[in-house]
Amino acid sequence: MIKSEKRLKELAGILQKGNPVVVTEAIKILRDEEPFEGAIALLAEYYNNASDKENIEIIEEFFNDIKYHSVRPEVIAEILKPYKQDTICMLVSSCWQSGLDYSGYIEDIAGIFLESDYATAIECMTLIEESVKYNTREEKDNIIKIIEKSPRAFTHERNALTRELIEILEK
């Protein structure tokens, strides 16, 4: 990721003002280049607090289309923040929609699976299914143990989903 304090301050200012047309234009410009350090965090926070449908949709599109491997740590860091469930769900969904390899973050994703709402858990399972082909047998077994030890894993609403996730990890 590129470091650019100047561009980060500019983006923060644009988001703070909240003018939908200007925000949309700034995000369109970001889509054409590798995001600079901090941009992901600013956009995730803005999304978490936004009510403007147009900006919400353009931010979702931005995250879904990310193609730079360098942003993965920042995306995961944002997923782990105490955002609204809709925001976390969108971020997890964007991970698998981007097509990037998140296998190095599979334990974090499994933790989110266990702690999140049902819709987000489904997105986590999809991301794990897409990424797990790059994980070792040992890593997969470790995740299975973490899931099986969790008191939330086999609750009534999550039981079938958890069993399906374990089947994915056992392959």
Helices and strands as residue ranges (DSSP letters): H 5-17, H 20-31, H 39-49, H 53-64, G 69-71, H 72-79, H 85-98, G 103-105, H 106-115, H 118-131, G 132-134, H 137-149, H 159-170
